[in-house]
Amino acid sequence: MDAAFFRGWLTEAASAVDAEADRLTELDSAIGDADHGTNMRRGFTAVVTAVGEQRPASPGAVLALAGRTLVSTVGGASGPLYGTLLRRTGKALGEAPEVGPAELASALRAGVDAVSRLGGAAPGDKTMLDALVPAVAALGEGLEAASAAAERGAEATVPMRARKGRASYLGERSVGHQDPGAASSALLLAALARTGRQGGGPAPDTGEVRDG
């Protein structure tokens, strides 16, 4: 997986966020500020522009640029959290021109750990981590498995009581609503899996990298 693969992932992610922005905002209107979809759409539109214009030469540089762009363009908590996720993942990948499944899994784990430290959250708190942590754990089985784990994790936030973020102020009233950050995280993992199907990535059964 080279820089082009990661640019493709971000482009696919931006398309998914754009298509689902209204749903994300609807989810956020129930337990947040009703701006998650709008913020994510603005941020990932800016990311696609930035990586397209600057065309970083390595996967790590692509993600680092994406993270910086999100921090500078997305308001609220989403910018710092998603920015940290991508920047820390990019830093962990280093300057290698291509990375394999094991490197990606390790780097994403570092990114998720950084998000946990920044937000002071853990799985079960009804946050984006409820999608990201199981996705990273499943990456060894392939991108499709990671995407499925993220989707299950996002759905599992519905009966949870929020313990972090603005939603935590609602107490029991946060129960019965899907966390918007977990939902958008699942979108990003689904976009990663689609990118793997379209242009190369870890094969779901062997973990090998196909050409493309």
Buried (B, 14 or more C-beta within 10 A) or exposed (E): BBBBBBBBBBBBBBBBBBEBBEBBBBBBBBBBBBBBBBBBBBBBBBBBEBBEEEEBEBBBBBBBBBBBBBBEBBEBBBBBBBBBBBBBBBBBBEEEEEBBBEBBBBBBBBBBBBBBEBBEBEBBBBBBBBBBBBBBBBBEBBBBBBBBBBBBBBBBBEEBBBBBBBBBEBEEEBBEBBBBBBBBBBBBBBBBBBBBEEBBBBBBEEBEBEEB
